[in-house]
Amino acid sequence: MTWVRIDDSFSEHTKVASAGPLALALQVAALCYCNRQLTDGFVPRAKARTLLDWECVDANGQAFTIALSSGTDADHPFGVGLDVTAQLVIDKLVAVGMWEKVPGGYSVHDYLHYNPSREQVLAERARKQAAGQAGGQASAQARAQRNRNEIATKSQAKSNSRTRTRTRTRTRTRRRTDGDNHD
């Protein structure tokens, strides 16, 4: 599993403030997608449009489309009075420089500056897998050695028990024999 790395002042950055809260939400969703899919910051155009659901559903199952309604000027740069679409928010991310248009989709600006590359993540996974296998093999060898030691100890204990029994039997036999000689 990878983790999204976001600077703790991310939400206060001028680009984020300029793009707005829906762009912030889409940016975080895009970062999660890029890390999960190991895309090095690339978001395919079709995927970018589906990272967030632009409808809200209330407790009664009624669906509402998110809209910018704090004003009446449809010519306002933020599109006040228009329904919010993925493309509207994507265009804001591009306009403020948080995303860059690239062939086939978008690139999250400075993604690799804050997050490990696909190559780094795969190398780390391989390193951890090898370490886990080595640890598992060492553990298996240690368990096998303990089992062999336990078997040897039990075998030695049985052998010692038989030796003591034989010795006691010989001693009793001698005593009887010695006792018979004195009679």
WOWOBEL-V841224 format. One record per backbone hydrogen bond with DSSP energy under -1.0 kcal/mol. NH is the residue of the N-H (numbers start at 1). CO is the residue of the C=O. E is the energy in kcal/mol with one decimal. If there is no record, write none. Layout:
BEGIN
NH & CO & E
NH & CO & E
END
This chain:
BEGIN
10 & 7 & -2.2
12 & 9 & -1.3
13 & 10 & -1.6
17 & 13 & -2.7
18 & 14 & -2.3
19 & 15 & -2.1
20 & 16 & -2.2
24 & 20 & -1.9
25 & 21 & -2.2
26 & 22 & -2.3
27 & 23 & -2.7
28 & 24 & -2.3
29 & 25 & -2.3
30 & 26 & -2.5
31 & 27 & -2.6
32 & 28 & -2.4
33 & 29 & -2.3
34 & 30 & -2.9
35 & 31 & -2.3
36 & 32 & -2.7
37 & 33 & -2.8
39 & 34 & -1.8
42 & 39 & -1.0
43 & 106 & -3.2
45 & 104 & -2.6
48 & 44 & -2.7
49 & 45 & -1.3
50 & 47 & -1.8
56 & 64 & -3.3
58 & 62 & -2.4
61 & 58 & -2.0
64 & 56 & -3.2
66 & 54 & -2.5
68 & 82 & -2.4
71 & 69 & -1.4
76 & 73 & -1.6
79 & 76 & -2.6
81 & 68 & -4.2
82 & 79 & -2.2
84 & 66 & -2.8
89 & 85 & -1.8
90 & 86 & -2.9
91 & 87 & -2.7
92 & 88 & -1.4
93 & 89 & -2.2
94 & 90 & -2.3
95 & 91 & -2.7
96 & 92 & -2.1
98 & 93 & -2.0
99 & 93 & -1.6
100 & 107 & -2.2
102 & 105 & -2.3
105 & 102 & -2.4
106 & 43 & -2.6
107 & 100 & -2.6
108 & 41 & -2.8
109 & 98 & -2.6
111 & 108 & -1.8
114 & 110 & -1.0
114 & 111 & -1.1
115 & 111 & -1.9
121 & 117 & -2.5
122 & 118 & -2.7
123 & 119 & -2.2
124 & 120 & -2.3
125 & 121 & -2.5
126 & 122 & -2.3
127 & 123 & -2.3
128 & 124 & -2.6
129 & 125 & -2.5
130 & 126 & -2.5
131 & 127 & -2.4
132 & 128 & -2.5
133 & 129 & -2.6
134 & 130 & -2.6
135 & 131 & -2.6
136 & 132 & -2.5
137 & 133 & -2.6
138 & 134 & -2.4
139 & 135 & -2.3
140 & 136 & -2.3
141 & 137 & -2.4
142 & 138 & -2.3
143 & 139 & -2.5
144 & 140 & -2.4
145 & 141 & -2.4
146 & 142 & -2.4
147 & 143 & -2.6
148 & 144 & -2.5
149 & 145 & -2.6
150 & 146 & -2.7
151 & 147 & -2.5
152 & 148 & -2.6
153 & 149 & -2.6
154 & 150 & -2.7
155 & 151 & -2.7
156 & 152 & -2.5
157 & 153 & -2.5
158 & 154 & -2.4
159 & 155 & -2.3
160 & 156 & -2.7
161 & 157 & -2.2
162 & 158 & -2.4
163 & 159 & -2.1
164 & 160 & -2.4
165 & 161 & -2.2
166 & 162 & -2.5
167 & 163 & -2.4
168 & 164 & -2.6
169 & 165 & -2.5
170 & 166 & -2.6
171 & 167 & -2.4
172 & 168 & -2.6
173 & 169 & -2.5
174 & 170 & -2.6
175 & 171 & -2.4
176 & 172 & -2.6
177 & 173 & -2.9
178 & 174 & -3.9
179 & 175 & -2.9
180 & 176 & -2.5
181 & 177 & -1.8
182 & 178 & -1.1
END
